[in-house]
Amino acid sequence: MKFLEKYDFKKEDIDEFINNTPKKVLDAIKKHKDLIEKNLSFLYSLGATTYREIFIHYPDLFFLDVSVFQHVFNRYEKDSLLEKLNENFKIIEYL
């Protein structure tokens, strides 16, 4: 999970994520690291300040095909979406 450090995840956050995430999900993240990283990079570059919380609480979302993942976010007006995501990352459940 070292790749998460590129996205400003702190070691403590990574360790907590590893300790609180099912092994099956962790194995899938390792197996599909490139896909996960592309989706994480998109969310990071979009400007969502809550991207870490989104990843930690909704890791399954990052297994979506890159185009599908981007479409989830691109259907909304960027500034409005970022405002809502940055206020409450749990809004991701309704996208």
C-alpha positions as CSV (number, residue, x, y, z in Angstrom):
1,M,0.0,0.0,0.0
2,K,3.0,2.2,-0.3
3,F,1.6,3.8,-3.4
4,L,-1.0,5.6,-1.2
5,E,1.8,7.8,0.2
6,K,2.0,9.5,-3.2
7,Y,-1.5,10.8,-2.4
8,D,-0.6,12.2,1.0
9,F,-1.9,9.3,3.0
10,K,-0.1,9.2,6.3
11,K,1.5,5.9,7.4
12,E,-0.8,5.8,10.4
13,D,-3.8,6.1,8.1
14,I,-2.5,3.4,5.8
15,D,-1.9,1.1,8.8
16,E,-5.4,1.7,10.1
17,F,-6.9,1.0,6.7
18,I,-5.0,-2.3,6.4
19,N,-6.0,-3.3,9.9
20,N,-9.7,-2.5,9.3
21,T,-10.2,-3.8,5.8
22,P,-11.0,-7.4,4.9
23,K,-8.1,-9.4,3.5
24,K,-10.0,-10.1,0.4
25,V,-10.3,-6.4,-0.4
26,L,-6.6,-5.8,0.4
27,D,-5.6,-8.6,-1.9
28,A,-7.8,-7.2,-4.7
29,I,-6.3,-3.7,-4.2
30,K,-2.8,-5.2,-4.6
31,K,-3.9,-7.2,-7.7
32,H,-5.6,-4.2,-9.3
33,K,-3.2,-1.5,-8.0
34,D,-2.9,0.2,-11.4
35,L,-6.7,0.6,-11.7
36,I,-7.0,1.8,-8.1
37,E,-4.2,4.3,-8.6
38,K,-5.8,5.7,-11.8
39,N,-9.1,6.2,-10.1
40,L,-7.5,7.7,-7.0
41,S,-5.4,10.0,-9.2
42,F,-8.5,11.2,-11.0
43,L,-10.3,12.0,-7.7
44,Y,-7.1,13.7,-6.3
45,S,-6.6,15.8,-9.4
46,L,-10.3,16.7,-9.4
47,G,-9.7,18.6,-6.3
48,A,-11.6,16.7,-3.7
49,T,-10.0,17.3,-0.4
50,T,-11.8,14.2,1.1
51,Y,-10.4,11.7,-1.4
52,R,-8.6,9.9,1.4
53,E,-11.8,9.4,3.4
54,I,-13.6,8.3,0.2
55,F,-10.9,5.7,-0.5
56,I,-10.8,4.5,3.1
57,H,-14.6,4.2,3.5
58,Y,-15.5,3.1,0.0
59,P,-12.6,1.2,-1.5
60,D,-14.9,-0.9,-3.7
61,L,-15.7,2.2,-5.6
62,F,-12.1,2.3,-6.9
63,F,-12.5,-1.0,-8.6
64,L,-14.8,0.5,-11.2
65,D,-13.5,0.8,-14.8
66,V,-11.7,4.1,-15.2
67,S,-14.2,5.5,-17.6
68,V,-17.1,4.4,-15.4
69,F,-15.4,5.9,-12.3
70,Q,-14.8,9.2,-14.1
71,H,-18.4,9.3,-15.4
72,V,-19.8,9.0,-11.9
73,F,-18.1,12.4,-11.1
74,N,-18.2,14.1,-14.5
75,R,-22.0,14.0,-14.7
76,Y,-22.1,16.8,-12.1
77,E,-21.0,20.4,-12.2
78,K,-17.4,20.3,-10.8
79,D,-17.6,23.2,-8.3
80,S,-20.9,22.1,-6.9
81,L,-19.7,18.5,-6.7
82,L,-16.5,19.4,-4.9
83,E,-18.3,21.7,-2.5
84,K,-20.6,18.8,-1.5
85,L,-17.9,16.2,-1.4
86,N,-15.6,18.4,0.6
87,E,-18.4,19.2,3.1
88,N,-19.4,15.5,3.6
89,F,-17.6,12.7,1.8
90,K,-20.5,10.3,2.5
91,I,-22.5,12.1,-0.2
92,I,-20.6,9.7,-2.5
93,E,-23.3,7.1,-1.7
94,Y,-25.8,9.2,-3.7
95,L,-23.8,9.8,-6.8
